Amino acid sequence: MTRRILIVICLLAGVLSVRSADGQDRALIRGFVTDLEDGESLVGVNVALRRDTVLVTGAATRSDGFYGLQGIPSGTYVLAI
């Protein structure tokens, strides 16, 4: 039997903005991915940040469900799992 897993992304610290050495603003996105039904952390979930259809960066969740994306240029993105 296939169990449907619902996933919730909780932003740990929101989006933090920093200025890089080249003078451009860069952002950091961090958070957790958990099962909606039981709140358990989900391991190895791919988190992708896309601009239009182009993959900008991505990460897989750790054993505690945490992920972090850094060095993100200013802009509008879609965060997908």
LONU-249191 format. One record per residue: residue number from 1; residue in one letter; z negated, x negated, y of N, C-alpha, C in turn. Coordinates in Angstrom, 1 decimal, decimal comma. Example, Ala and Ser with C-alpha at 12.3 -4.5 7.8 and 13.67 -1.06 7.14 Angstrom:
<node 1; A; <-7,8; -13,2; -5,7>; <-7,8; -12,3; -4,5>; <-7,8; -13,2; -3,3>>
<node 2; S; <-7,1; -12,8; -2,2>; <-7,1; -13,7; -1,1>; <-7,9; -12,9; 0,0>>
This chain:
<node 1; M; <0,0; -0,8; -1,2>; <0,0; 0,0; 0,0>; <0,0; -0,9; 1,2>>
<node 2; T; <0,9; -0,6; 2,2>; <1,0; -1,4; 3,4>; <0,0; -0,8; 4,4>>
<node 3; R; <-0,8; -1,6; 4,9>; <-1,7; -1,2; 6,0>; <-1,1; -1,6; 7,3>>
<node 4; R; <-1,1; -0,6; 8,2>; <-0,5; -0,8; 9,5>; <-1,7; -1,4; 10,4>>
<node 5; I; <-1,4; -2,5; 11,0>; <-2,3; -3,2; 11,8>; <-1,9; -3,0; 13,3>>
<node 6; L; <-2,9; -2,5; 14,0>; <-2,6; -2,3; 15,5>; <-3,3; -3,5; 16,2>>
<node 7; I; <-2,6; -4,0; 17,1>; <-3,1; -5,2; 17,8>; <-3,3; -5,0; 19,2>>
<node 8; V; <-4,4; -5,5; 19,7>; <-4,8; -5,4; 21,1>; <-4,9; -6,9; 21,6>>
<node 9; I; <-4,3; -7,1; 22,8>; <-4,5; -8,4; 23,4>; <-5,5; -8,2; 24,6>>
<node 10; C; <-6,5; -9,0; 24,5>; <-7,5; -8,9; 25,6>; <-7,4; -10,2; 26,4>>
<node 11; L; <-7,1; -10,1; 27,6>; <-7,1; -11,3; 28,4>; <-8,5; -11,8; 28,7>>
<node 12; L; <-8,7; -13,1; 28,3>; <-10,0; -13,7; 28,5>; <-10,3; -14,0; 29,9>>
<node 13; A; <-9,4; -14,6; 30,6>; <-9,7; -15,0; 32,0>; <-8,6; -14,5; 32,9>>
<node 14; G; <-7,8; -13,6; 32,5>; <-6,7; -13,1; 33,3>; <-5,6; -14,2; 33,4>>
<node 15; V; <-5,0; -14,2; 34,6>; <-4,0; -15,3; 34,8>; <-4,6; -16,2; 35,9>>
<node 16; L; <-4,7; -17,4; 35,6>; <-5,2; -18,4; 36,6>; <-4,0; -19,2; 37,2>>
<node 17; S; <-4,0; -19,4; 38,5>; <-2,9; -20,1; 39,1>; <-3,4; -21,5; 39,5>>
<node 18; V; <-2,6; -22,5; 39,3>; <-2,9; -23,8; 39,7>; <-1,6; -24,5; 40,3>>
<node 19; R; <-1,8; -25,5; 41,1>; <-0,7; -26,2; 41,7>; <-0,4; -27,4; 40,9>>
<node 20; S; <0,8; -27,6; 40,4>; <1,1; -28,8; 39,6>; <1,5; -30,0; 40,6>>
<node 21; A; <1,7; -31,2; 39,9>; <2,0; -32,4; 40,7>; <3,3; -32,2; 41,5>>
<node 22; D; <4,2; -31,4; 41,0>; <5,5; -31,3; 41,7>; <5,4; -30,2; 42,8>>
<node 23; G; <4,2; -29,7; 43,1>; <4,0; -28,8; 44,2>; <4,3; -27,3; 43,8>>
<node 24; Q; <4,7; -27,0; 42,6>; <4,9; -25,6; 42,2>; <3,6; -25,0; 41,7>>
<node 25; D; <3,5; -23,7; 41,9>; <2,4; -23,0; 41,3>; <2,6; -22,8; 39,8>>
<node 26; R; <1,6; -23,0; 39,1>; <1,7; -22,8; 37,6>; <0,5; -21,9; 37,2>>
<node 27; A; <0,8; -21,2; 36,1>; <-0,3; -20,2; 35,7>; <-0,7; -20,6; 34,3>>
<node 28; L; <-1,9; -20,1; 34,0>; <-2,5; -20,2; 32,6>; <-2,8; -18,8; 32,2>>
<node 29; I; <-2,4; -18,4; 31,0>; <-2,8; -17,1; 30,4>; <-3,5; -17,4; 29,1>>
<node 30; R; <-4,7; -16,8; 28,9>; <-5,5; -17,0; 27,7>; <-6,0; -15,6; 27,3>>
<node 31; G; <-6,2; -15,5; 26,0>; <-6,8; -14,2; 25,5>; <-7,0; -14,3; 24,0>>
<node 32; F; <-7,3; -13,1; 23,5>; <-7,6; -12,9; 22,1>; <-6,7; -11,8; 21,5>>
<node 33; V; <-6,3; -11,9; 20,2>; <-5,6; -10,9; 19,6>; <-6,5; -10,4; 18,5>>
<node 34; T; <-6,8; -9,1; 18,5>; <-7,7; -8,5; 17,5>; <-7,1; -7,2; 16,9>>
<node 35; D; <-7,6; -6,8; 15,7>; <-7,2; -5,6; 15,1>; <-7,8; -4,4; 15,8>>
<node 36; L; <-7,0; -3,4; 16,2>; <-7,5; -2,3; 17,0>; <-8,5; -1,5; 16,2>>
<node 37; E; <-8,3; -1,4; 14,9>; <-9,2; -0,5; 14,1>; <-10,6; -1,1; 13,9>>
<node 38; D; <-10,6; -2,4; 13,5>; <-12,0; -3,0; 13,2>; <-12,4; -4,1; 14,1>>
<node 39; G; <-11,6; -4,5; 15,0>; <-12,0; -5,5; 16,0>; <-12,0; -6,9; 15,5>>
<node 40; E; <-11,5; -7,1; 14,2>; <-11,5; -8,5; 13,7>; <-10,4; -9,3; 14,3>>
<node 41; S; <-10,7; -10,6; 14,5>; <-9,7; -11,5; 15,1>; <-8,5; -11,7; 14,1>>
<node 42; L; <-7,3; -11,8; 14,7>; <-6,1; -12,0; 13,9>; <-5,7; -13,5; 14,0>>
<node 43; V; <-5,5; -14,1; 12,9>; <-5,1; -15,5; 12,8>; <-3,6; -15,7; 12,7>>
<node 44; G; <-3,1; -16,7; 13,4>; <-1,7; -17,0; 13,2>; <-0,7; -16,0; 13,8>>
<node 45; V; <-1,1; -15,2; 14,7>; <-0,2; -14,2; 15,4>; <0,6; -15,0; 16,4>>
<node 46; N; <1,9; -14,8; 16,4>; <2,8; -15,5; 17,4>; <2,7; -14,7; 18,7>>
<node 47; V; <2,4; -15,3; 19,8>; <2,3; -14,8; 21,2>; <3,5; -15,4; 21,9>>
<node 48; A; <4,4; -14,6; 22,5>; <5,6; -15,2; 23,2>; <5,6; -14,7; 24,6>>
<node 49; L; <6,0; -15,6; 25,5>; <6,1; -15,2; 26,9>; <7,6; -15,3; 27,2>>
<node 50; R; <8,2; -14,2; 27,6>; <9,7; -14,2; 27,9>; <9,9; -13,8; 29,3>>
<node 51; R; <11,0; -14,3; 29,8>; <11,6; -14,0; 31,1>; <13,0; -13,4; 30,8>>
<node 52; D; <13,2; -12,2; 31,1>; <14,4; -11,5; 30,6>; <14,4; -11,6; 29,1>>
<node 53; T; <15,4; -12,2; 28,5>; <15,5; -12,3; 27,1>; <15,2; -13,8; 26,7>>
<node 54; V; <14,9; -14,6; 27,6>; <14,7; -16,1; 27,3>; <13,2; -16,4; 27,0>>
<node 55; L; <13,0; -17,0; 25,9>; <11,6; -17,5; 25,6>; <11,2; -18,6; 26,5>>
<node 56; V; <10,1; -18,4; 27,2>; <9,6; -19,5; 28,1>; <8,6; -20,4; 27,4>>
<node 57; T; <7,7; -19,8; 26,7>; <6,7; -20,5; 26,0>; <6,0; -19,6; 25,0>>
<node 58; G; <5,3; -20,2; 24,1>; <4,6; -19,3; 23,1>; <3,5; -20,1; 22,4>>
<node 59; A; <2,7; -19,4; 21,6>; <1,6; -20,1; 20,9>; <1,2; -19,1; 19,7>>
<node 60; A; <0,5; -19,7; 18,7>; <0,0; -18,9; 17,6>; <-1,5; -18,9; 17,8>>
<node 61; T; <-2,1; -17,7; 17,5>; <-3,6; -17,6; 17,6>; <-4,3; -18,5; 16,6>>
<node 62; R; <-5,5; -19,0; 17,1>; <-6,3; -19,8; 16,2>; <-7,1; -19,0; 15,2>>
<node 63; S; <-8,0; -19,6; 14,5>; <-8,8; -18,9; 13,5>; <-9,8; -17,8; 14,2>>
<node 64; D; <-10,0; -18,0; 15,5>; <-10,9; -17,0; 16,1>; <-10,0; -16,0; 16,9>>
<node 65; G; <-8,7; -16,0; 16,8>; <-7,8; -15,0; 17,4>; <-7,4; -15,5; 18,8>>
<node 66; F; <-7,9; -16,6; 19,3>; <-7,7; -17,1; 20,7>; <-6,3; -17,7; 20,8>>
<node 67; Y; <-5,7; -17,5; 22,0>; <-4,4; -18,2; 22,3>; <-4,5; -18,6; 23,7>>
<node 68; G; <-3,6; -19,6; 24,1>; <-3,5; -20,1; 25,5>; <-2,1; -20,5; 25,8>>
<node 69; L; <-1,6; -20,1; 26,9>; <-0,3; -20,5; 27,4>; <-0,5; -21,1; 28,7>>
<node 70; Q; <0,0; -22,3; 29,0>; <-0,2; -23,0; 30,2>; <1,1; -23,6; 30,8>>
<node 71; G; <1,0; -23,9; 32,1>; <2,1; -24,5; 32,8>; <3,2; -23,5; 33,1>>
<node 72; I; <2,9; -22,3; 33,3>; <3,9; -21,2; 33,5>; <4,3; -21,1; 34,9>>
<node 73; P; <5,6; -21,3; 35,2>; <6,0; -21,1; 36,6>; <5,8; -19,7; 37,2>>
<node 74; S; <5,7; -19,6; 38,5>; <5,6; -18,2; 39,1>; <6,8; -17,4; 38,7>>
<node 75; G; <6,5; -16,1; 38,5>; <7,6; -15,2; 38,1>; <7,1; -14,0; 37,4>>
<node 76; T; <8,0; -13,1; 37,0>; <7,7; -11,9; 36,2>; <8,1; -12,1; 34,8>>
<node 77; Y; <7,1; -11,8; 33,8>; <7,3; -12,1; 32,4>; <6,9; -10,9; 31,6>>
<node 78; V; <7,3; -11,0; 30,3>; <6,8; -10,0; 29,3>; <6,1; -10,8; 28,3>>
<node 79; L; <4,8; -10,4; 28,0>; <4,0; -11,0; 26,9>; <4,2; -10,2; 25,7>>
<node 80; A; <4,7; -10,8; 24,6>; <4,9; -10,0; 23,4>; <4,3; -10,7; 22,2>>
<node 81; I; <3,9; -9,9; 21,2>; <3,4; -10,4; 20,0>; <4,2; -9,9; 18,8>>
